[in-house]
């Protein structure tokens, strides 16, 4: 099946969503090969890619590309990540530095890529977080088309009848150790998608006063980097409106290999 057709079928089969339902859609792809691993993520607000070369468990080279992002200052996060990650052990990449000094998405992507650098096949995660109605929303993640988590949320709290009903995603790192490694990996990815989905409630291209993370929350919001006029106008996508989904080109190219 052609990559674009396969992707359309995946979205249409992602219960309980209806095709075209208003939601954040995010894809994360990790593609390992001997001595290197590539990873990419895309959603409504972001598109980042990273490549890590490694030998003997040590990161020998890093490249990071910031293709689409909500602030023009986000582009400066790539060189910082490259500088600080090179020479580290693969095993340390998930916690090699303060995440707040970096673009949180690049930092997460680097850790995921490093953790899967020595695996044998690509892996694709797709996440969907519906727009909230009276504070309630659905959050789903698949791994290579197989469902991993499906949460009904009240704000950031998982609702019954889920086994983890009552748990809050803000405290996920306190209880994620109760999950098996594959479930934990997916839960952390889905949590990030839930947190950023709030961005769909405003349009910075037409609104001046919009919510922003607190000072120091990430690279762009470090006091020395923050510029309230540095919005990357016109950078957003709404994958709810149909057409190719996030990372469609990357997915299609991988399917043709």
Residue pairs with C-beta under 8 A, 6 or more apart in sequence:
1 9
1 255
2 252
2 255
3 248
3 251
3 252
3 253
3 254
3 255
3 256
4 244
4 248
4 252
6 251
6 255
7 244
7 245
7 248
7 251
7 252
8 245
10 126
10 142
10 145
11 17
11 19
11 25
11 126
11 245
12 19
14 126
14 128
14 140
14 142
16 138
17 23
17 128
17 130
17 138
17 140
19 242
20 240
20 241
20 242
21 130
21 240
22 130
22 131
22 200
22 240
23 128
23 129
23 130
23 131
23 138
23 197
23 240
24 43
24 44
24 127
24 128
24 129
24 131
24 193
24 196
24 197
24 199
24 200
25 43
25 44
25 126
25 127
25 128
25 239
25 240
25 245
25 246
26 41
26 42
26 43
26 44
26 126
26 127
26 128
26 129
26 193
26 246
27 41
27 42
27 43
27 124
27 125
27 126
27 127
27 245
27 246
27 247
27 251
28 39
28 40
28 41
28 109
28 112
28 124
28 125
28 126
28 127
28 189
28 247
29 39
29 40
29 41
29 122
29 123
29 124
29 125
29 247
29 250
29 251
29 254
30 37
30 38
30 39
30 112
30 113
30 116
30 119
30 122
30 123
31 37
31 38
31 39
31 122
31 254
32 38
32 116
32 117
32 118
32 119
32 120
32 121
32 122
35 53
35 54
35 55
36 51
36 52
36 53
36 54
36 117
37 51
37 52
37 54
37 113
37 114
37 116
37 117
38 49
38 50
38 51
38 113
39 49
39 50
39 51
39 109
39 110
39 112
39 113
39 116
40 47
40 48
40 49
40 50
40 109
40 247
40 250
41 47
41 48
41 49
41 105
41 109
41 246
41 247
42 48
42 68
42 246
42 247
43 127
43 193
43 196
43 239
43 246
44 199
44 200
44 236
44 237
44 238
44 239
45 68
45 69
45 70
45 196
45 199
45 235
45 236
46 68
46 69
46 70
46 105
46 196
47 67
47 68
47 69
47 246
48 64
48 65
48 66
48 67
48 69
48 103
48 105
48 106
48 109
49 64
49 65
49 67
50 62
50 63
50 64
50 65
50 81
50 106
50 109
50 110
50 113
51 62
51 63
52 59
52 61
52 62
52 85
52 90
52 93
52 110
52 113
52 114
52 117
53 59
53 60
53 61
53 62
54 60
54 90
54 114
54 117
57 89
57 90
57 91
58 87
58 88
58 89
58 90
59 85
59 86
59 87
59 88
59 89
59 90
59 93
59 114
60 86
60 87
61 86
62 81
62 82
62 85
62 86
62 110
63 82
64 77
64 78
64 79
64 81
64 82
64 106
64 110
65 78
66 74
66 75
66 77
66 78
66 103
66 106
68 232
68 235
68 237
69 75
69 103
69 232
69 235
70 199
70 204
70 231
70 232
70 235
70 236
71 220
71 227
71 230
71 231
71 232
72 227
72 230
72 231
72 232
73 219
73 220
73 225
73 226
73 227
73 230
74 103
74 219
74 220
74 232
76 219
76 225
77 102
77 103
77 106
77 218
77 219
77 220
78 103
78 106
80 101
80 102
80 219
81 102
81 103
81 106
81 107
81 110
84 96
84 97
84 102
85 93
85 96
85 97
85 110
88 96
90 114
90 115
90 117
90 118
91 114
93 110
93 111
93 113
93 114
93 115
94 111
94 112
94 114
94 115
95 111
97 107
99 107
99 108
99 218
100 216
100 217
100 218
100 222
101 219
101 222
102 218
102 219
103 218
103 219
103 220
104 192
104 217
104 218
105 192
108 188
108 189
108 192
112 185
112 189
115 185
116 123
122 254
123 143
123 144
124 143
124 144
124 145
124 251
125 141
125 142
125 143
125 186
125 189
126 141
126 142
126 245
126 246
127 139
127 140
127 141
127 189
127 190
127 193
128 138
128 139
128 140
128 141
129 137
129 138
129 139
129 140
129 190
129 193
129 194
129 197
130 137
130 138
130 139
131 137
131 197
131 200
131 201
132 155
132 201
135 154
135 155
136 152
136 153
136 154
136 159
137 152
137 153
137 194
137 197
138 150
138 151
138 152
138 153
139 149
139 150
139 151
139 153
139 190
139 193
139 194
140 147
140 149
140 150
140 151
140 190
141 147
141 148
141 149
141 186
141 189
141 190
141 193
142 148
143 182
143 186
148 182
148 183
148 186
148 190
149 183
149 186
149 187
149 190
151 158
151 159
151 162
151 190
152 158
152 159
152 162
153 159
153 169
153 194
156 168
156 169
156 170
156 194
156 195
157 166
157 167
157 168
157 169
158 164
158 165
158 166
158 167
158 168
158 169
159 165
164 175
167 175
169 191
169 194
169 195
172 187
172 188
172 191
176 184
176 187
176 188
177 184
179 187
198 211
200 238
202 210
202 211
203 210
203 236
204 210
204 231
204 233
204 236
205 231
205 233
205 234
205 236
212 221
212 228
213 221
214 221
215 221
215 222
215 223
215 226
216 222
216 223
219 225
220 226
220 230
237 246
239 245
239 246
